[in-house]
Amino acid sequence: MPALGRLLILLGIVFIGAGLVLLLAARLHLPLGRLPGDIHYRGKHTQIYFPWVTMLLLSLILTLVLNLLGRK
């Protein structure tokens, strides 16, 4: 049970960190989700949004950060 408790605390810290990053991005007016290449389709009764370029950019940044943190 202690391992589960530690995992939940760690997940909570990760979610708080992600929330802070999103708040900071909003205050800095970063166009995450509205980058050129993000797909947004509006039909008469349908709306489809796929932030393709934003996902690629965030994936690249997270990969670089995690690789730098993982080096010994």
GIHU-V98928 format. One record per pair of residues at least 12 apart in sequence whose C-alpha atoms are under 10 Angstrom apart, sorted by the first residue. I is the first residue (numbers start at 1). J is the second residue. Records with the same first field share a line. If there is no record, write none. Layout:
I: J ; J
//
This chain:
31: 54
32: 51 ; 53 ; 54 ; 55 ; 57 ; 58
33: 49 ; 50 ; 51 ; 52 ; 53 ; 54 ; 55
34: 51 ; 52 ; 53 ; 54
35: 51 ; 52 ; 53 ; 54 ; 57
36: 51 ; 52 ; 53 ; 54
37: 50 ; 51 ; 52 ; 53 ; 54
38: 50 ; 51 ; 52 ; 53 ; 54 ; 55
39: 51 ; 52 ; 53
40: 52
//
